[in-house]
Amino acid sequence: MSQSVDDPLLDHNYDGIQEFDNPLPGWWKMLFWGTIVFCIPYTYWYHFGPGLSIQEKFEADMKANTIVLNLSDDAETILALRDDPEKLALVSSKFASLCAACHQPSGAGLPNLGPNLTDKHWKNVQKLTDITRVLRDGVPGTAMVSMASTLNKDERILMAAYVASLSKNYVEGQPPEGEEILVWPVEKTADTPQEE
């Protein structure tokens, strides 16, 4: 075996095994020193400067994705939002990520998980504002958990309008469950004049 000048055999002898002096490639050394040089401004920026930590970045992203419209939790607002595609689009992705696992993206429901939201039958809802209550409190003993920590008040109201809008287009799915409500009534208040 011939020995190269650039690759000399070292004097080390471990159990009869000798090693060549095989230096690391130059590009590898440059990367190594580059990471050391890079960590200096990186450490300053994220630990002592204006750079956001992972937690601060997460909180900023959550704030950017939070909907705040100062909505009223009443039937009139939910009915108005139900017919506003622009506002419903704000929560359509939240419905897909939070509700579709039990109700399907179409709202048709799944056996033993979620009822069909596209028919006119409702299990835990008597009036329109009950949808926001179900979203806030959940339904004990079912797969419907509270969304209070996941959706803020405005998002729950928008989600209630989104769920109410699903009954406009029936999708074949779970059989009807609960009481039939043909048209969402506007809840009467003391200020609302009664029809004769």
LOKOL-541094 format. One record per residue: residue number from 1; x, y, z of N, C-alpha, C in turn; chain. Coordinates in nm, 2 decimals, decimal comma. Layout:
% residues N
NODE   num    neast   nnorth      nup   caeast   canorth     caup    ceast   cnorth      cup   chaine
NODE   NUM        X        Y        Z        X         Y        Z        X        Y        Z        A
...
END
This chain:
% residues 196
NODE   num    neast   nnorth      nup   caeast   canorth     caup    ceast   cnorth      cup   chaine
NODE     1     0,09    -0,12     0,00     0,00      0,00     0,00     0,09     0,12     0,00        A
NODE     2     0,07     0,21    -0,09     0,15      0,33    -0,10     0,09     0,44    -0,02        A
NODE     3     0,18     0,52     0,04     0,13      0,63     0,12     0,15     0,76     0,05        A
NODE     4     0,04     0,84     0,05     0,04      0,97    -0,01     0,09     1,08     0,08        A
NODE     5     0,16     1,18     0,02     0,21      1,29     0,10     0,09     1,37     0,17        A
NODE     6    -0,02     1,38     0,09    -0,14      1,45     0,14    -0,22     1,37     0,24        A
NODE     7    -0,20     1,24     0,24    -0,28      1,16     0,33    -0,19     1,07     0,41        A
NODE     8    -0,10     1,12     0,50     0,00      1,04     0,57    -0,06     0,95     0,67        A
NODE     9     0,00     0,84     0,69    -0,04      0,74     0,79     0,01     0,79     0,93        A
NODE    10    -0,08     0,80     1,02    -0,05      0,85     1,16     0,02     0,74     1,24        A
NODE    11     0,08     0,78     1,35     0,16      0,69     1,43     0,06     0,62     1,52        A
NODE    12    -0,06     0,65     1,53    -0,16      0,59     1,62    -0,17     0,44     1,58        A
NODE    13    -0,18     0,35     1,68    -0,20      0,21     1,65    -0,29     0,16     1,75        A
NODE    14    -0,42     0,13     1,71    -0,52      0,08     1,80    -0,55    -0,07     1,76        A
NODE    15    -0,51    -0,16     1,85    -0,53     -0,30     1,82    -0,48    -0,34     1,68        A
NODE    16    -0,37    -0,29     1,64    -0,31     -0,32     1,51    -0,37    -0,25     1,40        A
NODE    17    -0,46    -0,15     1,43    -0,52     -0,07     1,32    -0,46     0,07     1,32        A
NODE    18    -0,41     0,11     1,21    -0,36      0,25     1,19    -0,46     0,33     1,11        A
NODE    19    -0,45     0,46     1,13    -0,54      0,55     1,06    -0,46     0,65     0,98        A
NODE    20    -0,53     0,69     0,87    -0,47      0,79     0,78    -0,51     0,93     0,84        A
NODE    21    -0,43     1,03     0,82    -0,46      1,16     0,85    -0,55     1,22     0,74        A
NODE    22    -0,68     1,20     0,76    -0,78      1,24     0,66    -0,85     1,37     0,71        A
NODE    23    -0,80     1,48     0,67    -0,86      1,61     0,72    -1,00     1,63     0,66        A
NODE    24    -1,08     1,70     0,73    -1,22      1,73     0,68    -1,21     1,82     0,56        A
NODE    25    -1,31     1,81     0,47    -1,31      1,90     0,35    -1,32     2,04     0,39        A
NODE    26    -1,27     2,13     0,31    -1,27      2,27     0,33    -1,41     2,33     0,34        A
NODE    27    -1,50     2,28     0,25    -1,64      2,33     0,26    -1,71     2,30     0,39        A
NODE    28    -1,67     2,18     0,45    -1,73      2,14     0,58    -1,68     2,23     0,69        A
NODE    29    -1,55     2,27     0,68    -1,50      2,36     0,78    -1,56     2,50     0,77        A
NODE    30    -1,58     2,54     0,65    -1,64      2,67     0,63    -1,78     2,68     0,68        A
NODE    31    -1,86     2,57     0,66    -1,99      2,56     0,72    -1,99     2,57     0,87        A
NODE    32    -1,90     2,49     0,93    -1,88      2,49     1,08    -1,85     2,63     1,13        A
NODE    33    -1,75     2,70     1,07    -1,72      2,83     1,12    -1,83     2,93     1,08        A
NODE    34    -1,89     2,91     0,97    -2,01      3,00     0,94    -2,12     2,99     1,04        A
NODE    35    -2,15     2,87     1,09    -2,25      2,86     1,20    -2,21     2,93     1,32        A
NODE    36    -2,08     2,93     1,36    -2,04      3,00     1,48    -2,05     3,15     1,46        A
NODE    37    -2,01     3,20     1,34    -2,02      3,34     1,31    -2,17     3,38     1,31        A
NODE    38    -2,25     3,30     1,25    -2,40      3,33     1,24    -2,46     3,34     1,37        A
NODE    39    -2,42     3,26     1,47    -2,49      3,26     1,60    -2,48     3,39     1,68        A
NODE    40    -2,37     3,47     1,64    -2,35      3,59     1,72    -2,47     3,69     1,69        A
NODE    41    -2,50     3,73     1,56    -2,61      3,82     1,54    -2,74     3,76     1,57        A
NODE    42    -2,75     3,62     1,55    -2,88      3,55     1,58    -2,91     3,56     1,73        A
NODE    43    -2,81     3,54     1,81    -2,83      3,55     1,96    -2,87     3,69     2,00        A
NODE    44    -2,80     3,79     1,94    -2,83      3,93     1,97    -2,98     3,96     1,93        A
NODE    45    -3,02     3,92     1,81    -3,15      3,96     1,75    -3,26     3,89     1,83        A
NODE    46    -3,25     3,76     1,86    -3,36      3,69     1,93    -3,36     3,69     2,08        A
NODE    47    -3,24     3,72     2,14    -3,24      3,72     2,29    -3,23     3,86     2,35        A
NODE    48    -3,17     3,95     2,28    -3,15      4,09     2,33    -3,21     4,19     2,24        A
NODE    49    -3,24     4,16     2,12    -3,29      4,26     2,02    -3,44     4,25     2,00        A
NODE    50    -3,49     4,30     1,89    -3,63      4,31     1,86    -3,69     4,18     1,80        A
NODE    51    -3,61     4,07     1,78    -3,67      3,95     1,73    -3,76     3,88     1,82        A
NODE    52    -3,87     3,82     1,76    -3,97      3,75     1,85    -3,93     3,61     1,88        A
NODE    53    -3,95     3,57     2,01    -3,93      3,44     2,05    -4,03     3,35     1,98        A
NODE    54    -4,02     3,22     2,00    -4,12      3,12     1,94    -4,25     3,15     2,00        A
NODE    55    -4,26     3,17     2,13    -4,39      3,20     2,20    -4,45     3,33     2,16        A
NODE    56    -4,37     3,43     2,14    -4,42      3,56     2,10    -4,47     3,55     1,95        A
NODE    57    -4,40     3,48     1,87    -4,44      3,46     1,73    -4,57     3,39     1,72        A
NODE    58    -4,58     3,28     1,81    -4,71      3,21     1,81    -4,82     3,30     1,86        A
NODE    59    -4,80     3,38     1,96    -4,91      3,47     2,01    -4,94     3,57     1,90        A
NODE    60    -4,84     3,62     1,83    -4,87      3,72     1,72    -4,95     3,65     1,61        A
NODE    61    -4,91     3,53     1,57    -4,99      3,46     1,47    -5,13     3,43     1,52        A
NODE    62    -5,15     3,39     1,64    -5,29      3,37     1,69    -5,37     3,50     1,69        A
NODE    63    -5,31     3,61     1,73    -5,38      3,73     1,73    -5,42     3,77     1,59        A
NODE    64    -5,33     3,75     1,49    -5,35      3,78     1,35    -5,47     3,70     1,29        A
NODE    65    -5,48     3,57     1,35    -5,59      3,48     1,30    -5,72     3,49     1,38        A
NODE    66    -5,72     3,58     1,48    -5,84      3,59     1,56    -5,93     3,70     1,50        A
NODE    67    -6,06     3,66     1,49    -6,16      3,75     1,43    -6,22     3,83     1,55        A
NODE    68    -6,22     3,96     1,53    -6,28      4,05     1,63    -6,37     4,15     1,56        A
NODE    69    -6,50     4,14     1,57    -6,59      4,23     1,50    -6,69     4,29     1,60        A
NODE    70    -6,68     4,26     1,73    -6,78      4,31     1,83    -6,92     4,29     1,79        A
NODE    71    -6,95     4,16     1,77    -7,09      4,12     1,73    -7,18     4,10     1,85        A
NODE    72    -7,31     4,12     1,83    -7,41      4,09     1,93    -7,45     3,94     1,92        A
NODE    73    -7,47     3,88     2,03    -7,52      3,74     2,03    -7,67     3,74     2,03        A
NODE    74    -7,73     3,78     1,92    -7,87      3,77     1,91    -7,92     3,72     1,78        A
NODE    75    -8,04     3,68     1,77    -8,09      3,61     1,65    -8,08     3,70     1,52        A
NODE    76    -8,11     3,83     1,54    -8,10      3,92     1,43    -7,96     3,92     1,36        A
NODE    77    -7,86     3,93     1,45    -7,72      3,93     1,40    -7,69     3,80     1,33        A
NODE    78    -7,72     3,69     1,39    -7,69      3,56     1,33    -7,76     3,54     1,20        A
NODE    79    -7,89     3,59     1,19    -7,96      3,58     1,07    -7,90     3,66     0,96        A
NODE    80    -7,86     3,78     1,00    -7,79      3,87     0,90    -7,66     3,81     0,85        A
NODE    81    -7,58     3,76     0,94    -7,46      3,70     0,91    -7,47     3,57     0,82        A
NODE    82    -7,58     3,50     0,85    -7,61      3,37     0,77    -7,62     3,40     0,62        A
NODE    83    -7,66     3,52     0,59    -7,68      3,56     0,44    -7,56     3,64     0,39        A
NODE    84    -7,45     3,65     0,46    -7,34      3,73     0,43    -7,22     3,64     0,39        A
NODE    85    -7,20     3,60     0,26    -7,09      3,51     0,23    -6,95     3,55     0,27        A
NODE    86    -6,93     3,69     0,26    -6,80      3,74     0,30    -6,77     3,71     0,44        A
NODE    87    -6,86     3,73     0,53    -6,84      3,71     0,67    -6,83     3,56     0,70        A
NODE    88    -6,91     3,48     0,63    -6,91      3,33     0,65    -6,78     3,27     0,61        A
NODE    89    -6,72     3,33     0,51    -6,59      3,29     0,46    -6,48     3,30     0,57        A
NODE    90    -6,50     3,39     0,66    -6,40      3,41     0,77    -6,39     3,28     0,86        A
NODE    91    -6,50     3,21     0,87    -6,50      3,09     0,96    -6,51     2,96     0,89        A
NODE    92    -6,52     2,96     0,75    -6,53      2,83     0,68    -6,41     2,74     0,71        A
NODE    93    -6,29     2,80     0,71    -6,17      2,71     0,74    -6,17     2,66     0,88        A
NODE    94    -6,23     2,74     0,98    -6,24      2,70     1,12    -6,34     2,59     1,13        A
NODE    95    -6,45     2,59     1,05    -6,54      2,48     1,05    -6,48     2,35     1,00        A
NODE    96    -6,40     2,37     0,89    -6,33      2,25     0,83    -6,23     2,19     0,93        A
NODE    97    -6,16     2,27     1,01    -6,06      2,22     1,10    -6,12     2,17     1,23        A
NODE    98    -6,23     2,24     1,28    -6,28      2,20     1,41    -6,40     2,11     1,41        A
NODE    99    -6,49     2,13     1,31    -6,62      2,06     1,31    -6,63     1,95     1,21        A
NODE   100    -6,56     1,95     1,10    -6,57      1,86     0,99    -6,54     1,71     1,03        A
NODE   101    -6,46     1,69     1,13    -6,43      1,56     1,18    -6,55     1,48     1,22        A
NODE   102    -6,65     1,55     1,28    -6,77      1,49     1,33    -6,89     1,52     1,24        A
NODE   103    -6,89     1,63     1,17    -7,01      1,67     1,09    -6,98     1,67     0,94        A
NODE   104    -6,86     1,63     0,90    -6,82      1,63     0,76    -6,81     1,77     0,71        A
NODE   105    -6,72     1,80     0,61    -6,71      1,94     0,55    -6,84     1,99     0,50        A
NODE   106    -6,93     1,90     0,45    -7,06      1,94     0,40    -7,16     1,97     0,51        A
NODE   107    -7,14     1,92     0,63    -7,23      1,93     0,74    -7,33     1,81     0,74        A
NODE   108    -7,31     1,71     0,66    -7,40      1,59     0,65    -7,39     1,50     0,78        A
NODE   109    -7,30     1,52     0,86    -7,29      1,44     0,99    -7,23     1,30     0,97        A
NODE   110    -7,19     1,24     1,08    -7,13      1,11     1,08    -7,20     1,02     1,19        A
NODE   111    -7,22     0,89     1,16    -7,29      0,81     1,26    -7,21     0,81     1,40        A
NODE   112    -7,29     0,82     1,50    -7,24      0,82     1,64    -7,15     0,94     1,68        A
NODE   113    -7,13     1,03     1,59    -7,05      1,15     1,62    -7,12     1,28     1,61        A
NODE   114    -7,16     1,32     1,49    -7,23      1,44     1,47    -7,35     1,43     1,39        A
NODE   115    -7,46     1,50     1,43    -7,58      1,50     1,35    -7,57     1,58     1,22        A
NODE   116    -7,66     1,56     1,13    -7,67      1,63     1,00    -7,71     1,78     1,03        A
NODE   117    -7,62     1,87     0,99    -7,65      2,01     1,01    -7,72     2,08     0,89        A
NODE   118    -7,75     2,00     0,79    -7,81      2,05     0,67    -7,96     2,03     0,66        A
NODE   119    -8,01     1,95     0,75    -8,16      1,93     0,75    -8,22     2,03     0,84        A
NODE   120    -8,35     2,02     0,86    -8,42      2,11     0,94    -8,44     2,06     1,09        A
NODE   121    -8,38     1,95     1,13    -8,39      1,90     1,26    -8,28     1,93     1,35        A
NODE   122    -8,31     1,96     1,47    -8,20      2,00     1,57    -8,22     1,93     1,70        A
NODE   123    -8,11     1,88     1,76    -8,12      1,80     1,88    -8,11     1,89     2,01        A
NODE   124    -8,02     1,98     2,00    -7,98      2,06     2,12    -8,01     2,21     2,10        A
NODE   125    -8,09     2,24     2,00    -8,12      2,38     1,97    -8,27     2,40     1,96        A
NODE   126    -8,32     2,50     2,03    -8,46      2,54     2,02    -8,48     2,67     1,95        A
NODE   127    -8,38     2,76     1,97    -8,38      2,89     1,90    -8,24     2,92     1,85        A
NODE   128    -8,23     3,01     1,77    -8,10      3,04     1,69    -7,98     3,06     1,78        A
NODE   129    -8,00     3,13     1,89    -7,89      3,17     1,98    -7,84     3,04     2,06        A
NODE   130    -7,92     2,94     2,06    -7,87      2,81     2,12    -7,75     2,75     2,05        A
NODE   131    -7,73     2,79     1,92    -7,61      2,73     1,85    -7,49     2,79     1,92        A
NODE   132    -7,49     2,92     1,95    -7,37      2,98     2,01    -7,35     2,92     2,15        A
NODE   133    -7,46     2,89     2,22    -7,45      2,83     2,35    -7,39     2,69     2,34        A
NODE   134    -7,43     2,61     2,24    -7,37      2,48     2,22    -7,22     2,49     2,19        A
NODE   135    -7,19     2,59     2,11    -7,05      2,61     2,07    -6,97     2,65     2,20        A
NODE   136    -7,03     2,73     2,28    -6,96      2,78     2,40    -6,95     2,67     2,51        A
NODE   137    -7,06     2,60     2,53    -7,06      2,50     2,65    -7,04     2,36     2,61        A
NODE   138    -7,06     2,32     2,48    -7,06      2,19     2,44    -7,19     2,11     2,48        A
NODE   139    -7,19     1,98     2,46    -7,31      1,90     2,50    -7,25     1,79     2,58        A
NODE   140    -7,28     1,79     2,71    -7,23      1,68     2,79    -7,27     1,54     2,74        A
NODE   141    -7,18     1,44     2,75    -7,21      1,31     2,71    -7,21     1,28     2,56        A
NODE   142    -7,16     1,38     2,49    -7,15      1,36     2,34    -7,01     1,40     2,30        A
NODE   143    -6,99     1,39     2,17    -6,86      1,43     2,11    -6,84     1,58     2,10        A
NODE   144    -6,95     1,65     2,12    -6,95      1,80     2,10    -6,89     1,86     2,23        A
NODE   145    -6,77     1,90     2,22    -6,70      1,96     2,33    -6,71     2,12     2,33        A
NODE   146    -6,68     2,18     2,44    -6,69      2,33     2,44    -6,58     2,39     2,35        A
NODE   147    -6,62     2,49     2,28    -6,53      2,56     2,19    -6,49     2,70     2,25        A
NODE   148    -6,52     2,72     2,38    -6,49      2,84     2,44    -6,34     2,88     2,44        A
NODE   149    -6,26     2,79     2,46    -6,11      2,82     2,45    -6,06     2,82     2,31        A
NODE   150    -6,13     2,77     2,22    -6,08      2,77     2,08    -6,14     2,88     1,99        A
NODE   151    -6,26     2,92     2,02    -6,32      3,03     1,94    -6,36     3,14     2,04        A
NODE   152    -6,33     3,27     2,00    -6,37      3,38     2,09    -6,52     3,40     2,06        A
NODE   153    -6,58     3,50     2,13    -6,72      3,53     2,12    -6,77     3,56     1,97        A
NODE   154    -6,69     3,65     1,90    -6,73      3,68     1,77    -6,72     3,56     1,67        A
NODE   155    -6,62     3,48     1,69    -6,60      3,36     1,61    -6,71     3,26     1,64        A
NODE   156    -6,76     3,25     1,76    -6,87      3,16     1,79    -7,00     3,21     1,72        A
NODE   157    -7,02     3,34     1,72    -7,14      3,40     1,66    -7,13     3,37     1,51        A
NODE   158    -7,01     3,40     1,45    -7,00      3,37     1,30    -7,01     3,22     1,27        A
NODE   159    -6,96     3,14     1,36    -6,98      2,99     1,34    -7,12     2,95     1,35        A
NODE   160    -7,20     3,01     1,44    -7,34      2,98     1,46    -7,41     3,02     1,33        A
NODE   161    -7,37     3,14     1,27    -7,43      3,18     1,14    -7,40     3,08     1,03        A
NODE   162    -7,27     3,03     1,03    -7,22      2,94     0,93    -7,30     2,81     0,94        A
NODE   163    -7,32     2,76     1,07    -7,40      2,64     1,09    -7,54     2,66     1,04        A
NODE   164    -7,60     2,77     1,08    -7,74      2,80     1,03    -7,75     2,81     0,88        A
NODE   165    -7,65     2,85     0,82    -7,65      2,86     0,67    -7,64     2,73     0,60        A
NODE   166    -7,59     2,63     0,67    -7,58      2,49     0,61    -7,72     2,43     0,58        A
NODE   167    -7,82     2,47     0,66    -7,95      2,42     0,64    -8,02     2,47     0,51        A
NODE   168    -7,96     2,57     0,44    -8,01      2,62     0,32    -8,00     2,51     0,21        A
NODE   169    -7,90     2,43     0,21    -7,87      2,33     0,11    -7,86     2,19     0,17        A
NODE   170    -7,97     2,11     0,16    -7,97      1,98     0,22    -7,87     1,89     0,16        A
NODE   171    -7,80     1,81     0,24    -7,70      1,71     0,19    -7,74     1,58     0,25        A
NODE   172    -7,75     1,48     0,17    -7,79      1,34     0,22    -7,68     1,30     0,31        A
NODE   173    -7,72     1,25     0,43    -7,62      1,21     0,53    -7,69     1,14     0,64        A
NODE   174    -7,66     1,18     0,77    -7,72      1,12     0,88    -7,87     1,15     0,88        A
NODE   175    -7,95     1,05     0,92    -8,10      1,07     0,93    -8,13     1,18     1,03        A
NODE   176    -8,25     1,24     1,01    -8,29      1,35     1,10    -8,29     1,31     1,24        A
NODE   177    -8,25     1,40     1,33    -8,25      1,38     1,47    -8,30     1,50     1,54        A
NODE   178    -8,38     1,49     1,64    -8,43      1,61     1,71    -8,56     1,67     1,65        A
NODE   179    -8,58     1,79     1,69    -8,70      1,86     1,66    -8,69     1,93     1,53        A
NODE   180    -8,79     1,94     1,45    -8,79      2,01     1,32    -8,82     2,16     1,34        A
NODE   181    -8,73     2,24     1,29    -8,75      2,39     1,29    -8,74     2,43     1,15        A
NODE   182    -8,85     2,47     1,09    -8,86      2,50     0,95    -8,79     2,63     0,91        A
NODE   183    -8,82     2,74     0,99    -8,77      2,87     0,96    -8,71     2,92     1,09        A
NODE   184    -8,59     2,97     1,09    -8,54      3,03     1,21    -8,62     3,15     1,25        A
NODE   185    -8,68     3,15     1,37    -8,76      3,27     1,41    -8,67     3,38     1,46        A
NODE   186    -8,71     3,50     1,44    -8,64      3,61     1,50    -8,70     3,63     1,64        A
NODE   187    -8,61     3,62     1,74    -8,66      3,63     1,88    -8,72     3,76     1,91        A
NODE   188    -8,84     3,77     1,97    -8,91      3,89     2,00    -8,85     3,95     2,13        A
NODE   189    -8,82     4,08     2,12    -8,78      4,15     2,24    -8,88     4,25     2,29        A
NODE   190    -8,87     4,31     2,40    -8,96      4,41     2,45    -8,98     4,53     2,35        A
NODE   191    -8,87     4,56     2,28    -8,87      4,67     2,18    -8,93     4,64     2,05        A
NODE   192    -8,94     4,50     2,02    -8,99      4,46     1,89    -9,14     4,47     1,89        A
NODE   193    -9,20     4,54     1,79    -9,35      4,55     1,78    -9,40     4,42     1,74        A
NODE   194    -9,51     4,37     1,81    -9,58      4,25     1,78    -9,66     4,26     1,65        A
NODE   195    -9,67     4,16     1,57    -9,75      4,17     1,45    -9,89     4,13     1,49        A
NODE   196    -9,99     4,19     1,43   -10,13      4,17     1,46   -10,18     4,05     1,38        A
END
